[in-house]
Amino acid sequence: MSASPPSRAEQINSFLRQHHLQAWIAWRPDELLMLSAYFPFWGASLLIYFADAEPVLFVPQIEPRDHIPAGLRVQEYPWGYLKCSDPYSALVAAIGDELVKAKVEGEHVGMNPSASRISLPIQAAEQIPIPEGFAWQLSALAAKPNAYRQAAFADLYLRKTSEEIEAIRLANRVANVGLQVFFENLRHGRTEAEVPAAVESAIYRQIGRDGIFHSRGWAMVQSGPNSADAGRFNRSTGRRLENGDLVLIELATCVNGYWSDLTRTAAVGFPKAEVDQLLAVVRGAQQAAVDGVRPGVSAAEIDALARDKIAAHGLSSFFTHHTGHHVGFRYHDPGFLILPGESAKLEPGMVITIEPGVYVPERGAGARIEDNVLVTESGHETLSRIEGSRQL
């Protein structure tokens, strides 16, 4: 019988012990989610995760409170309070007070000051409202960052717990609702923009079901000759779908803070044989790579399973990107990519994408298929293949 995977608290506390830390300060939405299962609305919340005490969550005065998980001591600070001209200084002072109360000195406090490569909060219409000097103010409360510790913290994203896997599974179930709408809208005359509009609407309407307080999709559709550009960028236009087109959807879905990243390609009507072949090759390559996922296999070996299938059909030069990446806390989680030469090995609890693609301008078509795959103790589980949904 295999051992249970470490809980999130066990993983975090082991990290803190190894790096001689007594606390970690987190303010990026994906860090808050990973450390506490809390997903902020405004993106202006902050968490102190203590090694030996209850975590403290600082939230803006105007932050919704209905989805704050249990086990956090919540403190309000005056962000959104008109009589406070500098709420961030008040927040930094409150954080300092908590560290003093806990008798934790700055040399034993870690944090990631970077604002790059973060997930969006629920209010995703603008960048997180953090002023330029805030990270510098916070840094004064913590030890000087070092690359080794920052890399070790990023590794915490890689092995999901059973609770996190269920949350990612839910995100994939919701994404499949959107994909069903995608297939239903593959009709001659529909525009590329109309199809993702219907997909995103279906995903948004899942709020209020199955404990879902946030459900958002970012769908991008490319058809016919535009799909041949899908190896470089994903962008919907006003082009109308035509019979014989391959149509590709790239779909990012965030549900309660957890992410799914899926791609499907399907035809409108009956494509030409040379176009249909592209889709068949990609299907075979993707299935070969998914079938190979299991603990102990290197990322390069998984990549080769897909890339070799495509090369066997003389199409290797048209597969222009990696075969996959980690996913779950973000659209693209930190961690190694599934690509040639990567020696890192898969471990139970990792959730990765498998997404080979072929894009051939001369044929006026491109295809990619992407699934989210959980590495299990004995092999894998494809989280995005939902029973009863159309599987293309």
MARGU-356588 format. One record per residue (C-alpha): residue number from 1; x, y, z. Coordinates in pm, 1 decimal, decimal comma, always signed. Layout:
(pt NUM; (X; Y; Z)) ...
//
This chain:
(pt 1; (+0,0; +0,0; +0,0)) (pt 2; (+147,4; +336,2; -104,2)) (pt 3; (+205,8; +610,5; +152,3)) (pt 4; (-28,2; +909,7; +155,4)) (pt 5; (+120,8; +1219,5; -8,0)) (pt 6; (+238,6; +1487,0; +237,0)) (pt 7; (-25,7; +1740,7; +334,1)) (pt 8; (+23,1; +2101,4; +227,2)) (pt 9; (+110,9; +2197,8; +586,2)) (pt 10; (+370,2; +1918,5; +602,3)) (pt 11; (+529,5; +2035,4; +277,4)) (pt 12; (+542,9; +2398,3; +388,3)) (pt 13; (+674,1; +2325,2; +736,9)) (pt 14; (+942,7; +2096,2; +595,8)) (pt 15; (+1050,6; +2378,5; +363,7)) (pt 16; (+1062,6; +2627,3; +651,9)) (pt 17; (+1270,4; +2392,7; +869,4)) (pt 18; (+1517,5; +2318,2; +592,1)) (pt 19; (+1575,8; +2689,1; +535,0)) (pt 20; (+1581,2; +2787,8; +902,5)) (pt 21; (+1270,0; +3003,0; +867,8)) (pt 22; (+999,0; +3062,8; +1124,8)) (pt 23; (+758,6; +3245,1; +894,5)) (pt 24; (+682,2; +3322,0; +532,0)) (pt 25; (+514,0; +3639,9; +405,6)) (pt 26; (+294,2; +3591,9; +97,1)) (pt 27; (+90,9; +3845,2; -100,6)) (pt 28; (+75,2; +3701,2; -454,4)) (pt 29; (-267,2; +3535,8; -518,4)) (pt 30; (-120,5; +3198,3; -618,6)) (pt 31; (+98,9; +3193,7; -305,5)) (pt 32; (-201,7; +3268,6; -84,5)) (pt 33; (-389,5; +2985,7; -252,3)) (pt 34; (-104,9; +2737,5; -211,1)) (pt 35; (-27,5; +2832,6; +149,6)) (pt 36; (-382,7; +2865,0; +280,0)) (pt 37; (-640,4; +2767,1; +11,0)) (pt 38; (-756,0; +3131,4; +14,1)) (pt 39; (-817,7; +3307,5; -317,8)) (pt 40; (-842,6; +3687,7; -285,3)) (pt 41; (-1097,6; +3911,4; -453,5)) (pt 42; (-898,9; +4234,1; -482,5)) (pt 43; (-551,1; +4088,0; -482,0)) (pt 44; (-450,4; +4313,8; -193,7)) (pt 45; (-455,1; +4050,2; +82,5)) (pt 46; (-143,0; +3926,7; +259,9)) (pt 47; (-63,1; +3618,6; +467,3)) (pt 48; (+194,9; +3546,2; +735,8)) (pt 49; (+244,1; +3171,6; +750,1)) (pt 50; (+402,7; +3084,2; +1084,0)) (pt 51; (+584,2; +2756,6; +1140,6)) (pt 52; (+453,1; +2727,8; +1496,8)) (pt 53; (+138,5; +2940,3; +1509,1)) (pt 54; (-190,4; +3000,6; +1329,3)) (pt 55; (-147,8; +3183,4; +996,6)) (pt 56; (-258,1; +3547,5; +994,1)) (pt 57; (-448,5; +3676,5; +691,1)) (pt 58; (-461,9; +4053,1; +635,8)) (pt 59; (-752,7; +4157,6; +413,4)) (pt 60; (-867,1; +4496,9; +283,3)) (pt 61; (-1159,5; +4654,4; +461,8)) (pt 62; (-1374,0; +4602,3; +150,6)) (pt 63; (-1270,9; +4238,6; +83,4)) (pt 64; (-1559,2; +3985,0; +61,8)) (pt 65; (-1547,4; +3740,3; +352,1)) (pt 66; (-1771,8; +3457,4; +232,6)) (pt 67; (-1496,0; +3231,3; +98,6)) (pt 68; (-1218,1; +3274,4; +355,5)) (pt 69; (-1129,5; +2920,3; +469,7)) (pt 70; (-1120,6; +2810,9; +832,0)) (pt 71; (-792,6; +2799,1; +1021,8)) (pt 72; (-684,4; +3156,1; +948,7)) (pt 73; (-676,3; +3447,0; +1192,9)) (pt 74; (-816,0; +3736,2; +990,4)) (pt 75; (-711,8; +4097,4; +1040,6)) (pt 76; (-860,8; +4386,9; +847,7)) (pt 77; (-651,1; +4681,2; +730,5)) (pt 78; (-776,2; +5014,3; +590,1)) (pt 79; (-742,5; +4953,8; +215,3)) (pt 80; (-1059,2; +5107,1; +72,3)) (pt 81; (-1111,8; +5330,4; +376,4)) (pt 82; (-1124,6; +5686,4; +243,7)) (pt 83; (-983,3; +5845,1; +560,1)) (pt 84; (-661,1; +5643,1; +532,6)) (pt 85; (-423,7; +5792,8; +276,0)) (pt 86; (-156,5; +5520,7; +304,7)) (pt 87; (-311,2; +5180,4; +384,3)) (pt 88; (+3,1; +4991,6; +280,3)) (pt 89; (+215,8; +5156,3; +546,9)) (pt 90; (-52,1; +5058,4; +797,5)) (pt 91; (-37,9; +4702,3; +665,2)) (pt 92; (+341,5; +4683,1; +690,6)) (pt 93; (+326,1; +4815,8; +1047,3)) (pt 94; (+65,4; +4554,2; +1140,1)) (pt 95; (+278,4; +4276,9; +989,6)) (pt 96; (+577,4; +4398,8; +1189,0)) (pt 97; (+369,2; +4394,5; +1506,4)) (pt 98; (+263,2; +4033,0; +1443,2)) (pt 99; (+622,0; +3924,9; +1390,2)) (pt 100; (+728,9; +4096,9; +1712,4)) (pt 101; (+442,9; +3929,9; +1905,8)) (pt 102; (+552,6; +3591,9; +1768,2)) (pt 103; (+916,7; +3672,1; +1857,1)) (pt 104; (+1023,6; +3607,4; +1498,7)) (pt 105; (+1319,9; +3811,8; +1378,0)) (pt 106; (+1362,9; +3922,4; +1018,2)) (pt 107; (+1650,0; +3684,4; +946,9)) (pt 108; (+1404,2; +3396,9; +998,7)) (pt 109; (+1130,2; +3538,9; +772,0)) (pt 110; (+1112,1; +3452,4; +403,6)) (pt 111; (+916,7; +3605,9; +117,5)) (pt 112; (+907,2; +3636,1; -259,1)) (pt 113; (+922,5; +4008,5; -341,8)) (pt 114; (+874,3; +3963,9; -715,4)) (pt 115; (+547,8; +4070,8; -877,9)) (pt 116; (+622,3; +3878,9; -1197,9)) (pt 117; (+448,0; +3559,7; -1313,1)) (pt 118; (+153,5; +3558,6; -1077,6)) (pt 119; (-206,9; +3445,0; -1107,3)) (pt 120; (-485,5; +3701,4; -1124,2)) (pt 121; (-723,1; +3757,9; -831,5)) (pt 122; (-1100,9; +3734,7; -875,4)) (pt 123; (-1106,8; +4100,8; -978,8)) (pt 124; (-895,5; +4037,7; -1286,6)) (pt 125; (-971,2; +4352,4; -1484,1)) (pt 126; (-654,1; +4527,6; -1370,3)) (pt 127; (-315,6; +4454,9; -1223,8)) (pt 128; (-301,9; +4385,2; -852,6)) (pt 129; (-319,9; +4730,5; -685,9)) (pt 130; (+15,2; +4715,1; -509,1)) (pt 131; (+231,5; +5032,1; -515,5)) (pt 132; (+588,5; +5023,6; -641,3)) (pt 133; (+749,7; +5061,8; -300,7)) (pt 134; (+539,8; +4802,7; -118,7)) (pt 135; (+765,6; +4505,3; -192,0)) (pt 136; (+1063,0; +4709,7; -71,5)) (pt 137; (+879,3; +4793,5; +253,7)) (pt 138; (+796,3; +4426,5; +306,2)) (pt 139; (+1151,2; +4321,3; +227,5)) (pt 140; (+1271,1; +4522,2; +525,1)) (pt 141; (+1083,0; +4276,0; +748,9)) (pt 142; (+1237,4; +3963,8; +595,1)) (pt 143; (+1570,5; +3800,4; +525,3)) (pt 144; (+1749,1; +3890,9; +204,9)) (pt 145; (+1619,0; +3665,0; -75,3)) (pt 146; (+1852,9; +3401,9; -214,7)) (pt 147; (+1811,2; +3201,9; -532,5)) (pt 148; (+1834,2; +2860,5; -363,1)) (pt 149; (+1553,5; +2937,4; -117,0)) (pt 150; (+1335,4; +3096,5; -385,1)) (pt 151; (+1377,4; +2788,4; -608,6)) (pt 152; (+1290,5; +2558,1; -318,3)) (pt 153; (+976,5; +2761,2; -248,5)) (pt 154; (+873,9; +2734,0; -615,1)) (pt 155; (+909,9; +2355,7; -584,9)) (pt 156; (+621,3; +2360,3; -335,6)) (pt 157; (+389,8; +2419,7; -631,2)) (pt 158; (+479,4; +2090,7; -796,6)) (pt 159; (+324,3; +1817,4; -579,6)) (pt 160; (-45,1; +1874,1; -523,3)) (pt 161; (-234,5; +1735,2; -225,8)) (pt 162; (-553,4; +1531,6; -254,7)) (pt 163; (-762,7; +1839,8; -169,3)) (pt 164; (-586,5; +2047,6; -433,6)) (pt 165; (-627,1; +1772,6; -691,7)) (pt 166; (-1001,6; +1770,4; -626,1)) (pt 167; (-1008,6; +2147,7; -676,9)) (pt 168; (-820,3; +2113,0; -1008,1)) (pt 169; (-1055,2; +1830,0; -1104,2)) (pt 170; (-1348,4; +2069,0; -1047,4)) (pt 171; (-1180,5; +2331,1; -1268,0)) (pt 172; (-1152,2; +2069,2; -1540,7)) (pt 173; (-1517,6; +1968,6; -1504,4)) (pt 174; (-1616,6; +2331,1; -1552,0)) (pt 175; (-1378,8; +2365,2; -1847,2)) (pt 176; (-1551,3; +2068,0; -2007,3)) (pt 177; (-1882,3; +2253,6; -1984,9)) (pt 178; (-1717,0; +2521,5; -2196,5)) (pt 179; (-1569,7; +2267,6; -2437,5)) (pt 180; (-1912,3; +2113,9; -2498,6)) (pt 181; (-2032,5; +2459,7; -2600,2)) (pt 182; (-1730,8; +2491,1; -2829,0)) (pt 183; (-1825,5; +2172,4; -3014,0)) (pt 184; (-2190,5; +2279,3; -3036,5)) (pt 185; (-2087,5; +2607,0; -3201,9)) (pt 186; (-1866,7; +2459,2; -3476,2)) (pt 187; (-2091,1; +2570,9; -3757,7)) (pt 188; (-2029,9; +2734,6; -4092,4)) (pt 189; (-2075,7; +3110,8; -4063,1)) (pt 190; (-2003,4; +3149,4; -3691,9)) (pt 191; (-1718,2; +3391,7; -3622,5)) (pt 192; (-1409,2; +3303,1; -3424,0)) (pt 193; (-1515,3; +3563,2; -3166,2)) (pt 194; (-1870,8; +3432,1; -3130,2)) (pt 195; (-1756,6; +3081,9; -3036,7)) (pt 196; (-1539,3; +3175,9; -2733,8)) (pt 197; (-1801,8; +3427,9; -2621,0)) (pt 198; (-2046,0; +3137,8; -2583,7)) (pt 199; (-1781,5; +2923,0; -2413,4)) (pt 200; (-1690,1; +3189,0; -2156,8)) (pt 201; (-2056,6; +3260,5; -2083,5)) (pt 202; (-2120,9; +2892,9; -2006,1)) (pt 203; (-1823,3; +2882,9; -1770,5)) (pt 204; (-1927,8; +3199,9; -1587,8)) (pt 205; (-2275,9; +3058,6; -1532,8)) (pt 206; (-2130,6; +2779,9; -1315,6)) (pt 207; (-2098,8; +3022,3; -1022,6)) (pt 208; (-2332,4; +2912,2; -744,2)) (pt 209; (-2313,5; +2541,6; -831,8)) (pt 210; (-2110,8; +2276,4; -647,4)) (pt 211; (-1957,6; +2527,8; -407,8)) (pt 212; (-1825,1; +2746,5; -690,8)) (pt 213; (-1783,5; +3112,9; -591,1)) (pt 214; (-1559,6; +3205,5; -884,9)) (pt 215; (-1564,2; +3063,5; -1237,2)) (pt 216; (-1393,5; +3236,9; -1526,0)) (pt 217; (-1277,6; +3121,6; -1866,9)) (pt 218; (-1040,4; +3273,6; -2120,4)) (pt 219; (-1120,4; +3110,8; -2453,6)) (pt 220; (-929,9; +3182,1; -2774,7)) (pt 221; (-1039,8; +3031,5; -3105,4)) (pt 222; (-849,0; +3012,3; -3433,2)) (pt 223; (-987,8; +2862,1; -3752,0)) (pt 224; (-865,4; +2759,5; -4095,2)) (pt 225; (-545,6; +2947,1; -4189,6)) (pt 226; (-549,8; +3129,9; -3854,8)) (pt 227; (-504,5; +2796,6; -3675,0)) (pt 228; (-164,9; +2766,1; -3842,4)) (pt 229; (-53,7; +3056,4; -3619,0)) (pt 230; (-157,7; +2875,0; -3298,5)) (pt 231; (+199,9; +2759,3; -3240,1)) (pt 232; (+300,8; +3123,2; -3190,5)) (pt 233; (-3,4; +3294,5; -3036,8)) (pt 234; (-372,5; +3242,8; -2964,5)) (pt 235; (-608,8; +3517,6; -3075,7)) (pt 236; (-972,8; +3519,4; -3183,9)) (pt 237; (-1068,0; +3733,1; -3483,0)) (pt 238; (-1385,2; +3813,1; -3674,3)) (pt 239; (-1315,6; +3544,5; -3936,0)) (pt 240; (-1615,7; +3325,5; -4013,2)) (pt 241; (-1580,9; +2948,7; -3986,9)) (pt 242; (-1596,9; +2764,2; -4318,0)) (pt 243; (-1667,3; +2403,8; -4404,6)) (pt 244; (-1341,2; +2208,6; -4405,1)) (pt 245; (-1173,9; +2426,3; -4141,7)) (pt 246; (-980,9; +2293,5; -3848,8)) (pt 247; (-1083,1; +2501,1; -3546,8)) (pt 248; (-859,7; +2520,8; -3239,2)) (pt 249; (-964,5; +2643,8; -2895,2)) (pt 250; (-712,3; +2732,3; -2624,7)) (pt 251; (-904,7; +2747,7; -2296,5)) (pt 252; (-778,3; +2869,0; -1959,3)) (pt 253; (-1029,2; +2813,5; -1679,5)) (pt 254; (-1005,8; +2935,7; -1319,5)) (pt 255; (-1247,3; +2794,2; -1062,0)) (pt 256; (-1217,3; +2908,5; -698,9)) (pt 257; (-855,0; +3000,3; -774,9)) (pt 258; (-747,4; +2667,1; -928,0)) (pt 259; (-663,8; +2641,0; -1297,0)) (pt 260; (-722,5; +2414,1; -1591,4)) (pt 261; (-541,3; +2456,1; -1925,7)) (pt 262; (-697,7; +2270,4; -2218,2)) (pt 263; (-686,6; +2275,1; -2597,2)) (pt 264; (-909,4; +2098,7; -2846,9)) (pt 265; (-907,6; +2095,3; -3226,1)) (pt 266; (-1202,5; +1982,4; -3435,6)) (pt 267; (-1322,6; +2014,5; -3793,2)) (pt 268; (-1617,7; +2195,9; -3943,8)) (pt 269; (-1769,8; +1953,0; -4190,8)) (pt 270; (-1519,8; +1740,6; -4382,1)) (pt 271; (-1165,6; +1876,6; -4418,9)) (pt 272; (-926,8; +1790,1; -4698,9)) (pt 273; (-726,1; +1472,0; -4646,0)) (pt 274; (-398,4; +1661,7; -4587,9)) (pt 275; (-568,6; +1873,1; -4320,5)) (pt 276; (-741,4; +1577,9; -4157,7)) (pt 277; (-402,1; +1404,1; -4140,7)) (pt 278; (-262,1; +1683,4; -3922,3)) (pt 279; (-533,7; +1628,8; -3666,2)) (pt 280; (-485,6; +1251,2; -3672,4)) (pt 281; (-108,6; +1286,8; -3620,8)) (pt 282; (-155,4; +1521,4; -3325,7)) (pt 283; (-413,5; +1291,6; -3167,8)) (pt 284; (-172,7; +999,7; -3191,6)) (pt 285; (+120,9; +1198,8; -3057,5)) (pt 286; (-78,0; +1335,1; -2766,2)) (pt 287; (-213,5; +994,0; -2671,6)) (pt 288; (+133,6; +839,7; -2685,1)) (pt 289; (+268,9; +1103,3; -2446,0)) (pt 290; (-26,5; +1072,9; -2207,1)) (pt 291; (+8,8; +693,2; -2204,2)) (pt 292; (+373,5; +732,7; -2100,6)) (pt 293; (+307,8; +943,9; -1791,0)) (pt 294; (+410,5; +765,2; -1472,0)) (pt 295; (+642,8; +825,8; -1174,7)) (pt 296; (+1014,7; +814,9; -1249,5)) (pt 297; (+988,2; +902,0; -1618,8)) (pt 298; (+1180,8; +1211,5; -1722,8)) (pt 299; (+1021,3; +1512,4; -1885,9)) (pt 300; (+1242,4; +1456,5; -2192,2)) (pt 301; (+1114,4; +1100,8; -2229,6)) (pt 302; (+752,2; +1218,7; -2229,9)) (pt 303; (+835,7; +1490,0; -2481,1)) (pt 304; (+1005,9; +1235,8; -2708,3)) (pt 305; (+697,5; +1012,4; -2711,8)) (pt 306; (+500,2; +1292,6; -2875,5)) (pt 307; (+779,3; +1446,1; -3081,9)) (pt 308; (+888,8; +1114,2; -3234,1)) (pt 309; (+532,9; +1038,4; -3348,9)) (pt 310; (+516,2; +1373,3; -3524,6)) (pt 311; (+863,5; +1331,5; -3675,1)) (pt 312; (+764,0; +993,3; -3818,5)) (pt 313; (+519,3; +1178,9; -4044,6)) (pt 314; (+780,2; +1431,9; -4157,4)) (pt 315; (+623,8; +1713,0; -3954,3)) (pt 316; (+885,6; +1771,2; -3683,7)) (pt 317; (+968,2; +2122,8; -3803,0)) (pt 318; (+603,6; +2221,2; -3750,4)) (pt 319; (+599,7; +2124,4; -3379,8)) (pt 320; (+747,6; +2445,8; -3244,3)) (pt 321; (+692,5; +2442,6; -2867,6)) (pt 322; (+727,9; +2228,8; -2555,7)) (pt 323; (+499,7; +1931,4; -2489,9)) (pt 324; (+377,2; +2049,7; -2151,7)) (pt 325; (+412,7; +2228,7; -1820,2)) (pt 326; (+283,8; +2217,1; -1462,5)) (pt 327; (-63,9; +2357,8; -1394,0)) (pt 328; (-307,7; +2408,2; -1107,1)) (pt 329; (-223,3; +2707,8; -888,9)) (pt 330; (-168,8; +2912,4; -1203,4)) (pt 331; (-242,9; +2882,1; -1574,4)) (pt 332; (+128,6; +2794,7; -1600,4)) (pt 333; (+271,9; +2681,1; -1267,1)) (pt 334; (+641,0; +2713,6; -1179,6)) (pt 335; (+847,0; +2404,5; -1249,0)) (pt 336; (+1025,1; +2220,2; -1526,6)) (pt 337; (+879,2; +2201,9; -1875,4)) (pt 338; (+811,9; +1884,7; -2071,1)) (pt 339; (+1067,6; +1941,4; -2345,8)) (pt 340; (+1380,9; +1789,8; -2502,4)) (pt 341; (+1679,9; +1754,1; -2271,7)) (pt 342; (+1489,7; +1803,7; -1944,3)) (pt 343; (+1610,7; +1538,5; -1699,3)) (pt 344; (+1367,4; +1617,3; -1414,4)) (pt 345; (+1145,2; +1319,6; -1337,6)) (pt 346; (+773,5; +1298,6; -1278,2)) (pt 347; (+652,9; +1233,6; -922,9)) (pt 348; (+313,3; +1139,3; -776,9)) (pt 349; (+99,2; +1445,0; -715,5)) (pt 350; (+231,0; +1643,8; -1010,7)) (pt 351; (-29,3; +1780,3; -1251,9)) (pt 352; (+107,5; +1853,2; -1597,7)) (pt 353; (-28,1; +1942,7; -1938,5)) (pt 354; (+36,7; +1730,5; -2245,8)) (pt 355; (-10,4; +1950,6; -2552,8)) (pt 356; (+173,5; +1861,0; -2873,5)) (pt 357; (+78,2; +2057,5; -3183,3)) (pt 358; (+149,0; +2082,3; -3553,6)) (pt 359; (+100,3; +2409,8; -3745,8)) (pt 360; (+144,6; +2409,0; -4124,1)) (pt 361; (+77,8; +2738,0; -4306,7)) (pt 362; (+111,1; +2565,0; -4646,2)) (pt 363; (-190,7; +2348,6; -4558,5)) (pt 364; (-378,8; +2639,7; -4404,2)) (pt 365; (-425,3; +2453,2; -4078,1)) (pt 366; (-289,5; +2381,0; -3734,7)) (pt 367; (-387,4; +2139,5; -3460,0)) (pt 368; (-315,1; +2098,9; -3089,8)) (pt 369; (-472,6; +1880,0; -2823,6)) (pt 370; (-404,3; +1948,0; -2456,6)) (pt 371; (-506,3; +1764,1; -2142,2)) (pt 372; (-426,1; +1800,7; -1772,5)) (pt 373; (-270,1; +1480,4; -1641,5)) (pt 374; (-215,5; +1379,2; -1279,6)) (pt 375; (+86,2; +1161,3; -1200,5)) (pt 376; (-36,1; +886,9; -964,8)) (pt 377; (+154,6; +628,2; -760,2)) (pt 378; (+102,2; +366,1; -1031,1)) (pt 379; (+69,8; +571,1; -1349,5)) (pt 380; (-155,5; +861,6; -1437,0)) (pt 381; (-508,4; +999,2; -1448,2)) (pt 382; (-628,9; +1239,0; -1714,6)) (pt 383; (-823,4; +1493,5; -1510,7)) (pt 384; (-968,3; +1668,4; -1814,7)) (pt 385; (-1130,4; +1366,9; -1977,4)) (pt 386; (-1474,4; +1370,6; -1820,7)) (pt 387; (-1711,0; +1078,1; -1866,9)) (pt 388; (-2000,3; +1169,0; -2092,3)) (pt 389; (-1828,7; +1463,5; -2261,9)) (pt 390; (-1727,7; +1468,3; -2627,8)) (pt 391; (-1367,3; +1356,2; -2646,1)) (pt 392; (-1173,5; +1499,4; -2938,7)) 
//
